[in-house]
């Protein structure tokens, strides 16, 4: 946190711990239930633990956003540290109750503490691009931008973020109800490898490509990123994976050739996200100007 302002987000944004600490980003863990046992995302369950189980066992997995009370307490903790301006960036409201919980908490909180400003942004994104927007917002606060300037930036520039990901199967997305426009691919050949996107204004998953050869995944992901970031002056990139580190490293290496000089971190798709996407996923998120 810097001065009187700070950023709040959820664990699915995949903000690296060291970055969150450096920039003062408050990260709330989402909740995942596995066969009735409840865990806190990336706190009491790791991505690796979940994906290994998903590959070998039939699991009943449910996920939940932080509650209104948990968001309220997070805002209060920041206020007690001297924060008077909070930019909250939950995941897309069309993918989760995360946004509504944060918004309800903010409305109650600013009624109780009218001297604190809380702005909740619907970033229409999830995972890497959500996290990149949080990082950019926090960096701007650190560099001296005003609260209103950062809120205005987030409300406009989420359109310059996106996520492309190749999944091994659509069954997990379908089971969890997060399949969105990609439902059109259900019932297709079992041998296809769907590439999904979250780049639309609705902030839901949509089909971006359908592949029949694994060796086309990386080139397709890069082609899509280049198409959507054409003419960029500045770009942030991040690679994510669900128990597919080898694929993620190959994607990172290929991206560095296309975007030389970029700093591209690899992160695990969090258990809450992986519960819906399934193991094997690799993807890339971007934010550009």
Secondary structure, DSSP 8 states (H G I E B T S, - for coil): -BTTEEEEEEGGG---HHHHHHHTEEEE--EEEETTEEEEBTTTB-HHHHHHHHHHS---EEEE---HHHHHHHHHHHHHTT--EEEEE-S-TTT-SHHHHHHHHHHHHHHH-TTSEEEE---S--THHHHHHHHHHHHHHHTT--HHHHHHHHHHHGGGEEEEEE-S-SHHHHHHT--GGGGGGTTS-TT-EEEEEE-STT---EEEEEES-GGGHHHHHHHHHHHHTTT-SSEEEEEEESS-HHHHHHHHHHHHHHSTT--EEEEE--HHHHHHH-TT-EEEEEEE-
